[in-house]
Amino acid sequence: MTIASIYEPIQPGLRMVEESLKEFSKADLPWMTEPLKHALETGGKRIRPALTLLAGKFHQYDLEQLIPMSTAIELFHNATLVHDDAVDKSSLRRGKPTVSGLWGEGVALLLGDYLFSSSSDLVCSTGNLRVVRLFAQTLMKMSAGQLRELLSAYNWRQNRQDYYERIDSKTASLFSTATEAGAILSKAPEEAVEALKNYGHNLGMAFQIVDDILDIIGDEAELGKPVGSDLLQGTLTLPAILLMENHPGDNPLREVFEKSGDRAEVERVIEMIRNSPIVEECYRIAAAFSAQACRALEGLPENPCRRSLLDLADFLIARRK
């Protein structure tokens, strides 16, 4: 199973999204062309626009509506990446220099704002007030989630529920919006809209948990960034939270965060996680969210897009070192 085979039912639509992104990167303002092109050529899997197209193909597959929406979802996602890299002072993403690393934090923040506003303009072009409002609510939720993560940096007094609420805001909300918007724009019945919304939410939760596992068990060449980046930046993820749960009397994260992410202490924590059952437990939790995503689709018609959504859930969980 490959990502290309999973996307087979929507390949023409995805090609149209790629063309739309290429056209968008040719900004009227010449000084923006290179940063825009760099931001949009990330080498990502285009999971979020694919979700919008797949969710939109259960009913009336209207590409005149779905292409602007899918493009907007991808611009929105890239805006969050550009902003995150600037805030985190990250020089690399997926092994490539970041916008902030090449052009500075000021350019990155303003470019992110431009991508956010452009994505909003595309959503408005659908003329669907419901998805416009959904998009605005998602921007508010994600911004609040990112702010919460920033303000809670190096705070080891966080638990599993805090983590779930955070990744719901910062990741799952956009997955959920991608599928919900696709269903709405295809004029799906309300029960199908709700089912696809729930699928997107649970898939996004599983996706982020696996990403956080890979930050611990991957290597720099694979990740395109230093191993343990989250811990170095003071962000508590599920593997670290499970480690704290396993050591209630001798919290290994307390010393790490009180030293503001000391590299040697972070490496010690990474080894403790790797040499324990924690990684497998995290995969089991991610798989449970993935299973919930798949169960949400049970009432939908059997067709190639439903099969693709089920396969995508398996594919994202299978990401390992």
Summary of the structure (lengths in Angstrom):
residues: 321
radius of gyration: 19.5
end to end distance: 17.2
largest distance: 59.5
contacts: 1102
relative contact order: 0.12
helix: 74%
strand: 1%
